[in-house]
Amino acid sequence: MNLKVGDKVVVITGKDKGKEGKVLAKKKTLKSCKVLVEGINMVKRNVKPNGQNQNGGIIDKESFIDISNVKKVASSTKKNAGKTSKAKKEVKEEKTEKKESKAKNSSKKKSKVD
C-alpha cells in the first residue's frame, strides 16, 4: 500500500475500528509493514525517572499497527470528502508489452515443435 508519513488513515479492524488519525512513522520489516498512527493503538509504558522525565511513572503512547488494518482517507475534495480509497497498483505499459512478446514467442516455439 502506498502510505506516506502525514497521510490521513482510518482503522478498518481491531480495537480502534473506525478511528481516524495521521501517519506519524512507517516501519518495514522482512515479514510485515507497520505504521504508527496518531492516537491509535495506545499502550501504557512504565518509565523510569531520567533527565527528560523527572517523575517517571506510567505514560500512554502510540504503538505500531499493521498496514493491512488501515485504509487511506481520500483527499479533501468536495467530491470525495471523507471517503476511503483503495490503493491500486499501476501497471506500466512497458512491462505489459514485454509480457505479451514473451507469450507470442513461446506460442510460436510450440507450433514449430508440433
C-alpha positions as CSV (number, residue, x, y, z in Angstrom):
1,M,0.0,0.0,0.0
2,N,1.3,3.4,-0.8
3,L,1.0,5.3,2.5
4,K,3.3,8.2,3.3
5,V,4.1,10.0,6.6
6,G,1.4,12.6,7.0
7,D,-1.4,10.8,5.2
8,K,-4.8,10.6,6.9
9,V,-6.0,7.0,7.5
10,V,-8.9,5.2,9.1
11,V,-8.6,1.9,11.0
12,I,-10.7,-0.9,9.5
13,T,-10.2,-3.7,12.0
14,G,-9.2,-4.1,15.7
15,K,-10.0,-2.4,18.9
16,D,-9.7,1.1,17.4
17,K,-12.0,0.3,14.4
18,G,-13.5,3.4,12.8
19,K,-11.0,5.9,14.3
20,E,-9.1,8.3,12.1
21,G,-5.5,9.6,12.5
22,K,-2.4,10.8,10.8
23,V,0.5,8.5,9.9
24,L,3.5,9.5,12.1
25,A,6.0,6.8,11.0
26,K,6.3,3.8,8.8
27,K,8.4,0.6,9.7
28,K,9.1,-2.0,7.1
29,T,10.5,-5.5,8.1
30,L,11.0,-8.7,6.2
31,K,7.7,-10.2,7.3
32,S,5.4,-7.2,7.6
33,C,5.0,-3.4,7.2
34,K,3.6,-1.4,10.1
35,V,2.6,2.2,10.6
36,L,2.4,4.5,13.6
37,V,-0.9,6.4,13.7
38,E,-1.6,9.4,15.9
39,G,-4.0,8.4,18.8
40,I,-4.4,4.8,17.6
41,N,-3.3,1.6,19.4
42,M,-2.4,3.3,22.7
43,V,-0.4,1.3,25.2
44,K,0.8,2.0,28.7
45,R,4.6,2.1,29.3
46,N,6.4,2.3,32.7
47,V,9.1,5.0,32.5
48,K,12.0,5.4,35.0
49,P,12.9,8.9,36.1
50,N,15.6,10.4,34.0
51,G,16.9,13.8,32.7
52,Q,13.9,14.4,30.4
53,N,11.2,13.0,32.7
54,Q,12.0,13.8,36.4
55,N,9.0,12.0,37.8
56,G,8.8,8.8,35.7
57,G,5.6,6.7,36.1
58,I,3.1,5.3,33.6
59,I,2.6,7.0,30.3
60,D,0.3,6.4,27.3
61,K,2.0,6.2,23.9
62,E,1.1,5.0,20.4
63,S,2.2,1.6,19.2
64,F,2.7,0.4,15.6
65,I,-0.3,-1.2,13.8
66,D,-0.2,-3.4,10.7
67,I,-0.6,-1.6,7.5
68,S,-3.3,-4.1,6.4
69,N,-5.5,-2.8,9.2
70,V,-5.7,0.8,7.9
71,K,-7.2,2.4,4.9
72,K,-6.2,5.8,3.4
73,V,-8.9,8.5,3.5
74,A,-9.4,10.3,0.2
75,S,-8.1,13.8,-0.3
76,S,-10.3,16.8,0.8
77,T,-12.1,17.5,-2.5
78,K,-15.8,18.2,-2.5
79,K,-16.5,15.0,-4.4
80,N,-14.5,12.6,-2.2
81,A,-14.6,14.3,1.2
82,G,-14.2,11.8,4.0
83,K,-14.5,8.7,1.8
84,T,-11.9,5.9,1.9
85,S,-10.0,4.8,-1.1
86,K,-8.3,1.6,-2.0
87,A,-4.7,1.7,-3.2
88,K,-4.2,0.4,-6.8
89,K,-1.0,-0.7,-8.3
90,E,-0.3,0.9,-11.7
91,V,1.0,-1.3,-14.4
92,K,3.5,0.3,-16.7
93,E,2.9,-0.1,-20.4
94,E,6.5,-1.3,-21.0
95,K,6.0,-4.3,-18.7
96,T,2.8,-5.4,-20.4
97,E,4.4,-5.2,-23.8
98,K,7.3,-7.4,-22.6
99,K,4.9,-9.9,-21.2
100,E,2.9,-10.1,-24.5
101,S,6.0,-10.5,-26.5
102,K,7.2,-13.4,-24.4
103,A,3.8,-15.1,-24.8
104,K,3.9,-14.7,-28.5
105,N,7.4,-16.1,-28.8
106,S,6.6,-19.1,-26.6
107,S,3.5,-20.0,-28.7
108,K,5.5,-19.9,-31.9
109,K,8.1,-22.3,-30.5
110,K,5.3,-24.7,-29.6
111,S,3.8,-24.6,-33.1
112,K,7.2,-25.5,-34.6
113,V,7.7,-28.5,-32.4
114,D,4.2,-29.9,-33.2
